[in-house]
């Protein structure tokens, strides 16, 4: 039996975590799969922001949003490193989930990738935007040079987080050290009173 793709596992974790009416971010919209998943999960009483720098990604996500009828998604053609500036302040500290699926746009220009510097900035902002019980999921792809550098930077950043954050990673060992990695970060329940 084939193992469940880590992107599917991320969805399963978030499906158990999210409630109708929640606020969430797809920080790297790509072709809009995570955006649509988040929107369907939080429902019309919720709100989802989706970010991507590439016009092609925003167009694909716009089409997916239209086809799915999930008009409670706000698309933003800016870097994930600009999330905090775009999200209205009244939502800061109130988001239930932030998803990042790093690397390059599937079916797009593989030379255009997320970068370690912008991703670390986005992760820092995600922790500020999330509620005390919020969940951050990050898909990492060390199998290409930019992805390897980004993965290393994210791992080092996560190791430096305060102890009240729980960081978990999952990777299928049988697929080798360059296979995809799912990282999840949330505040430990007993530490939910801590804020950044």
Secondary structure, DSSP 8 states (H G I E B T S, - for coil): -----HHHHHHHHHHHH--TT-EEEESS-TTSHHHHHHHHHH-TTSEEEEE-S-HHHHHHHHHHHHHHT-TTEEEE-S-GGGHHHHS-GGGTT-EEEEEEE-SB-TTS-TT-B--HHHHHHHHHHHHHHEEEEEEEEEEE-TTSHHHHHHHHHHHHHHHTS-TTEEEEEE--GGG-TTS-EEEEEEE-GGGTT---
